Amino acid sequence: MPATFLRALTADDAPAYRALRLAGISELPQAFCTTYALESSLPLGQISQRLQHTPLQRIFGIFNDIQLIAIAGLRREPIAVVHDKATIWGVYVAPQARGQGLGRQLMHASIHHACTIPELARLRLAVAHDNQAALSLYLSCGFVLDETAAQGDMLQLQLLLPRPALTTAGAPTFLKINTLQFPAK
């Protein structure tokens, strides 16, 4: 079996990313927030732009040697009042690569990256209610059902990110309550 490695995707990965994403949409159309027709009509340049690292988005991929076999994206909310939230989206593992823990690797990479962003406090994701394998994975990674955000056949899950109680020496310590900050006493 070829060795696998995980890394953030770049614009150079656009052809492989497009092929794998289209395979996912074709296999599990209900799990994606787009259609095969719409996604396949996007110019490759637009997909390359999607893969560029920004402060708001990073897309991870797992390769076996040179073939991309698993993908997941992490997108931060750009609106100031909800900038403490991010969404994990577009998670897909190719059928021949399932059962090897690749989905878990992608989730750990996404969560780890989210924890490096001080403003982030919560991750969200949606999963089809009948996708038991994905649901089990997300629950085992610490996500919990967000019953206040139900949307049709999709279950909404969330994960509160661990945050240190104190900041570095000399810096003020804040307690975060929703999106408001109050100096700690």
N, C-alpha and C positions, 0 to 999 in steps of 0.2 A: 504494500500500500504506500502511495507517495506521501511524503511529509506535507503537513499543512502549516500555513502561517497566516496570521491576521495582521492587517494594517489598515490605516485610513486610505480610502480610495482617492485618486487624483483624476484630473481631466484626461490623462492618458488611458485610464481604465474605462472610458465611456463606451466603446463597442462591447466589451465583455459585460459591463453593468447593464447595458440596454438588453442584451440577449438574455441574461439571467432574469432580469425584472420581467421581461415579456413572457418568459417561460412560467414564472410565478403567477402572473396575471392570467395566463391561459389555463393553468392548472387550478387555481383557486381564485376565480374572479371576485367572489364575495369578500375576500380578505383584503382587497386593495381598494383604495378610494379613487380609482380611475378605471377606465376601460382599456381593453387591448387596442381598439381602434385609435383612441386618443393618444395613448402612450406611444404606439408605433408610428404615429404621424409626427412626433416631435423631432425636430432637426437634431442631428448628433451634436452640433454646437451647443444647443440648449441643455442637452444632457451633460456635456462637458462642464458647463457652468454650474449645474446642480452639484457636481462632484468637487468643486473647489471648496477648500476649507474657508469658512468664514466664522466670525464670532457667534453666528446664529445657527450654523449647521456643520455637521461632520457625518460622513457616511463611511461605514466600516465594511470590509470585505475579508473573506477567508478564501485562500487559494490552496489548491493541491498542486504543487509545482507551479505551473503557469495558468491553470484554469481557475476562474472565479467560480466558487461553488456555494457561497453563502453571503448574504448582504443584510445590513440593517442601518437605518439612519437615525440621527438624533438632531432634532430641530428645536431651538429655543424660540420662545414667543418674543416678537419684536416690540410689542406694545408695553410701555413703561409700567402700567398697573398690573401686568401679569408676567413681567420679566423673570419672575422666580419659578416659572414653570417651563418644562420642555417636554417634547413628545418623542417617543421612540416609534418609528414608522418603517414600513416597507421591509419588514423582517421576512426573509425567505431563505430556505436551505434546499438546494437541489435534491431531488429524490434519491439519487445514488449516493449522496453524502449524509443522509439522515441516520440517526442512531449513533453518531460519533461524538455527540456533545458540542457540535459546532454552534447551535443556537444558543447554548449556555455561554460559550466563549464570546459570542457577539453581544449578549446581554451584559456580561461582566465588563466588556470593553466600553459599552455605552454608559453603563452606570459609573464606571471608574472615571471616564471623561467628564461626565456630569458633575461628579464630586470635585473636580478641579476648578469648577466655575463657582466662585464664592456666592454669587447672587442666587443660584439655583437651590430651591428647597424641595421641589416635587417633580417627579417624572410621571408621565401619563402614557397610556397606550390603549388601543382598542383591539379586540380579538373577537372573531366570529364565535358565537355561543356554542357552535357544534365542533369547533377545532380543539378537541380535547388535548392533543399533544402540546399545542402552543399554550393553552390555558394552564396546563400542569407546569410547563416550564416557567411561565411568568410568575405563578404563585410560589414556586420553589425559589425564585429569585427575590422574593420579598414583596411582590406587588399584592395589593388587596383590591377587592371589588369596590368600585365607587358607585354606589347605588343611586346617588343623586344625579349622575350623568348618563343614565341609560339612553341608548339610541338604537331603536329597532332591534335587529338581530345581533348587534354588536354589544359586547360587554366592555365597559370602561373600567380600566384598572389604574391604580396609582401607587407610587412608592415615595415615601417621605425620605429624603436624603439625609444621611447622618451629617450633623454639623457640630463642630467643636463648641463647647460652652464658653470658652474664652478665646480672645484674639491674641495676637502677639503682644509682648510686653510693651507698655506705653500707649497702646492703642485703646480707645474706648471700647467697652464691652456692651453689646446691644442684645436685647431679647427681640426676636422676630415674631410678630403676631400678624398673620396674614401678610400684607404688604407694607405694614406700618412698622417703624422702628422707634423704640423708646430707649433712652439710656438706662442701663441696669443700675440698681442701687447697691 
